[in-house]
């Protein structure tokens, strides 16, 4: 009986020691080492790829955001055309009265697609209305409106637009800001990123980075 108690106590002690050691190693030392390496070698990415302008954090280059100047009577956001606009953001019902459900503010809590099929009548109407708005707003034929201007990404949080959609907005943005169109067009070219490794993905323009550069240009011209 005494041997059984001693063996049990020995096993419990060994288990507690192992728990303590593993807690210190895995719960304290390892996270500190990984955090230290990340902060030293990949500080920007480790902190969420924050983008700063004049010493102030204005967002993350990984997450899209809207540029609006208020809301209309129905509560829908009104795009501020002084800025390059992102692609639409669908969501998992942040605006539950809308059909299809949309994510008008790039709400992180409702990241996702609309989950509507390509034949869904609500989705088709939404795309048609968006195409008409883009064509009218930027003065181009509907046939020239790129797909990303009227459809959401799978996450609804895509920070990028196609170079075609950015180029389409150049003249209106330049007019709204009293800037030469060629200088705004050069901003788009400077912020156009090619395919990753030369063959993955598509060329893209980060809207937040482009608008930060646009604001700097406006302030410089002013």
C-alpha positions, 0 to 999 in steps of 0.5 A: 500500500505504501509503495502504491502511494509513493509511486502515485506521488512520484508520478504526480510530481513528475507530471507537475514538473513536466507541466511546469517546464512545458508551460514555461517553454511553450507558454513563455519562452517560445512566444517571446522568441517568436515575437522578438524575431517577428518584431526584429525581422518583419516588424511591419507585417507582425504589426498588421501591415499598418500604413502611416501618413504624417505619423498617423496610422490610416489603415492596413494595406491588407484590408480595404476601406471605403471613402465616403462623405456621408449617407443618403436618405436611405442610409446608403453611403455616398462615395466621396469622388475626391478619392479612388474608390474600392471595389464593392464589399459584400458581406454576411448580412451586416446590412440585413435589409439590403438585397443582396446583403452587403457590407457597406463599411468593410466590417471585419466581423462580417467578412465573406461573400454574398453567397448568392449564385451567379444566376440570382436575380438580386445579385444580377440587379446589384451588378447591373446597378453598380455598372450603371453607376460606375459608367455614369459617374466616370463617363465611360461606356458600360462595356468598359467597366471592369468586373472588379468595379461591380463585384465583391471579392471572396472576403469582401475586404480586398484592398486592391483594385485592377489597374483598369478600374484605377485608370477609369477613375483618373479623370474624375479624381483629377477634376475633383481635386483640381489636379492635372490628369497626367499627374494622377495617372502617374500615381496609378502607374507608380502604385501598380503592382505586377503579378507575384513572382511574375506569374501568380495573380493579376496586376493590382493597385492598393487603394489605400496606398494610392489614396495616401499618395493622392493626399500628399499630392493634393497637399503639395499642389495646394 
